[in-house]
C-alpha cells in the first residue's frame, strides 16, 4: 500500500526577523491595554458581553506572546544549531489553543448558567436553613 503525504502535515520554514518580533511586541502592548480596559469596564457594569470581549482580546495577548516566543525559539535554534527548536512555534501554538479552550469553556459555562437561571452554589442550602 502506498502512503500518501496528504495535506494535513506540512513543513513550513519560519524565517524570524527583528521587525516581525518588534511588530508583535507593539501588537501585544495594544492588546494588553484593550483587554485590561474592557475587563475593568465589564466588572464595573457587570456586563458578560464586555467580559467576553475582554476575554477575546486576552486570547489575542496569549497568541501574540506565543508568536514572540515561538519565533524567538526558532531563531535561537537556527542561531545556536539546535534543530529540535524548529518545533517550538507549533508546540507554543498548541499550548495557546489549550488555554483558549479552557478559558472559553469556563466563560461558556457561566453564560449557560445565566441563561438557564442556575442557582448559585450554596444558595439552596442557605434558603433551606433560613
N, C-alpha and C positions, 0 to 999 in steps of 0.2 A: 504494500500500500504506500502510495506516495504522500509525503507530508506537505501540507500547504503552509506557506509563510503567512497567509492571511493578512488582514489589515488591522487586526486588533493590537498587536505588539509591533511597534516601530521604534527604531533607534533614532533619536534626534540629538544632534550635537549642539550644545549651547556654547555660544561664544560670549563669555562675560566681558563687560566693558565698564569702565568707571562711570560713563554717562548713564548707563542703564541703572546702576546702583544709586546714583545721585537722584535720578528721576523717581525711583521707587521710594527713596527717603523723603522727598518732597510730598509725594502722594500719601505716604504714611503720616506725615505731620497733618495734612489736611483731613484725612480720615479720622485720626485720633481726636482732633478738635471737634469735628462734626458729631462723632459718636458720643463724646462726653457732654456736649451741649444738649443733644437730643435726649440723652439719658437723664440729665438734670431736669429738663422741661417735662419729661414723661413722669418723673417722680413727683414733681410739683403739682401737676394736674391729674395724676393717677390715670394716665392715658396708656392703654395697652397698644394702641396703634402707633403712638410715638415710641413706645418701648420696643416694638417690633422693628421700627425704622432704625432706632439706635442699635439694635442687635444686628441689623443688616450692615450698618457701617462698621460695627466692631468685627464682623466677619471679614470685611474688606481690610481691616487693620491686620488681622491674622494672615490673610492672603498676601498682603504686602510684606509682612515680616518673613513669611515663608519664601517669598520671591527673593528678598535680600539674602536670607540665609542660604537658600539653595544655590543661587548664583555665586555667592561668596565661597561656598564649599566646592563647587565645581571649579571655580577659578583657582582655589588653593590646591585642588587635586592636580590640575594641569601644571601649575607653577612648581609644585614640590614632588611631581611624579608619583602621585598616589591615585592610580586608576580606579580604585574602588569608590572614590568620592564622586565619580560621574553619576552615581545613582542618588546622590544626596538630594537633588531637586525633586525627583519623583517621590522619594520617601517623605520629604517635607510636605509635599502636596497631599499625600495620603493622611499624614498626621493632621493637617488643617481640615481635610474633609471629615475626619472623625470628630474633631472639635465642633465643627459646624453642625453635624448631625446630632451630636449630644445636646448642644445649646438649643438648637431649633426644636428638638423633640420636647425639651423641658418647657419652652415657651408655648409650643403647640398644646401640651397637656394642660397648662394653666388656662389657655384660651378655651379649650374644650370644657374644662371645669366651669368657667364663667358662662359659657353658652348653655350648659346643661344645668345651671344653678346648683352646682355641687355644694354640699355643706362643708365649710372649713373644718379641718381636723380638730377634734376636741370640743366643738360647739355642741354636738349632740349630747355628749356626756354632761356638759355644763347645764344644758336645758333640763336634762333628766334629774340632775342633782338639785336644781332650783325648784 
